[in-house]
Amino acid sequence: MTRIDSSLSTPPVVVRDTEEADIAAIQSIYSHHVLTGLASFEETPPSVAEMLARRRAVLALGLPYLAAERGGRVVGYSYASSYRPRPAYRHTIEDSVYVAEGQAGRGIGGALLAALIARCEAGPWRQMLAVIGDSGNAGSIGLHRRFGFEPVGTLRSAGFKFGRWVDTVLMQRSLGPGDQTLPDRAS
């Protein structure tokens, strides 16, 4: 569990493993982003049942699925997922970070990403990718830069949402020794 005290007047952010009971709040957070933003290229919010299934799939791979809580309320979440299913990609994962409406700029995204990176560095993974919807998403791009991600490319007009073409920004950071050493034979 990670605690971040962003100010004396607000309760600290607590980052912890999610529980199934958190998924309704997480689905609500994600639904807002699906319906109003470009961070996700989904156009229809998934149900709570679908979000539960997605969480179970992440956990089945041994990857973290975290919640940020402030004052007893889930105010954000993050998780890592496989970048691609082919075996040669097994050491590369993708991060996802979502913060509740009205909570941006309060240290929640940073607390979530810091905890997610730390947890993933403890595993066999060596590269983390951020696949950011919209080249104008300064908040997410800035957050990832602060945590050592570097831009590695932009897929121009890769998505079409809200009546316009949308870019995808790719950012990457090494985890642990990255590509400086070979992975364990077992992984």
N, C-alpha and C positions, 0 to 999 in steps of 0.2 A: 504494500500500500504506500502511495506517495502523497505527501501533503504539501501544498503550496499555499502560503499565506500571502495573498496579493495586496492586502491592506488590513489595517486594524479594524475598519468599520464593516467589513464583510466577512462572512465565515470562510474558512479555507476551502480550497478545492481538494477533494480526496479522490484519487484515482485508484480504482480497484477492479478486480475481475468482475465481469458482469454475472448476473444471475438471471434465470429465466423470468423472474418477476420484473426485471428492468426493461424487457423487450417492448412492452406497450409504450413506455416513454421514449425509447429509442426509435420505434416505428414512427411516433409522432414527430420527433426531430427530423428524421430522414424524409418523411412525407413533405414537410415544409420545404426542404431543399429540392426535392423532386418537382414540386409544383411551382416554385418561385425562382429557382436559380439554375445555374449551369454547371455546378460542381458535379452533379450526376447527370448522365445522359439518359437515365430512365425518364419516362414521361408519365407513367402511372405508378403511384406509390404501391409498394408491395404490402400485403396484409401482415398482420401480426404473426400469423401462422408461417408465412413465407420468411419473415425476418427470423423467427425461431429456427427454421430449417437452415437458413444461411449461417446463423451463429453456430449451430451444431456442426455444420460442415467445416467451419474454421477451427473449432475446438478439436474436431476429429483429426485434423492435420497437426495438432500440437501447437498451433499458433494462438497468440493472445487475442482476446476480445475484451476490451476494457471500457469501463464507465467512469465518467467524471461526475462527482456528486458535490453539491454545495448546499448546505443547510438542509440535508435530507432529500434533496431533489436531484434527479439525473439531469445534468445540464450539457452533456456531450458524451460522445463515445468514439472509440477508435478500435481498429482491428487490423491485422495483417492477413493477407491471403496469398495464395500461390500466384505468381506472375503469369505463368502459362503451364499447361498440364504436361508438356513433353519432359521426359526425365532429365535432359541436360539443363533445364531451368530450375531444378530442385533446390538450388542454393540462392535463388532470387525470389524475393517476395515484394508485394505491393502494399503500401499503407493506405488507410482511409481514416479520415478524421472529420467529424461533424460536430458542430456546436449548436446548441439550441438558439432559436430566434431571440434576438435581443441580448445575447450573451457574448457576442464577438468583442474582442479587444480587452477581455478581462483575465487573460492568462490561462483560460481553459484549454484552448487548442495546444498551447505550448506544453502544458502539464500532461496532456494526453499523448502528444508526440514524443516527449521525453521518456515517458514511461514505456511506450510501445517500443521505441528504439532499444532501451535498456533490456527489456524482456527478450527481444529478438536477438540481440547480441549474445545472450546467454544460450542460444540455440545454435543449430548447425548452419544457419543462413549467413551469407556473405555479402549480399547486395540488397538494398531496399530501393524500390522505385516509387515515385509519386507520379501518378497519371492524373494531371490536373485539368479539369474541364474549364475552358475559356482562358485564352491568353491574357485577358484583362482581369483575371482573378488575382489581384494584387495581394489580398490577404493570405491566400493559401501559398502563393509563390513566395511571399516574404517569410511566412512561417517556416517553410521548408528550407529556405536559405539560412535562416537562423540556426537550424539544426544540421548544417553541413551538406545539404543537398545542393548539387550543381545542375544547371540546365544542360540537358544532353540533346534536346531537339524539340521541335514543334511540328505536330501533324496538322497541317493547314486544312481548315474546313472539313475536319473528320466527322463532325456531327452536325445534325440539323435539328434545332430545337427553338421554340418560340418564334418561328418564322424566319430564322436566320442561320447561316452557317457558323459553326463554332469550332475553334481550334482546340487541340489537346496539347498541353505542355508536359514534356517528360523531364523529370528531375531524378537524380540518382545520388546515393551515398553508399559508401562501404559500411559494412557491419563487422566489428571486430577486426581481424587481420585482412579482411577483404580478399583480394586476389594475390596477396603477398605470400601466401602459403597454400598448399593443396589441402582440400577438405579431408576429413577422416575417411578411411575406406568404407566405414560402416554407413556413412551418410550420403 
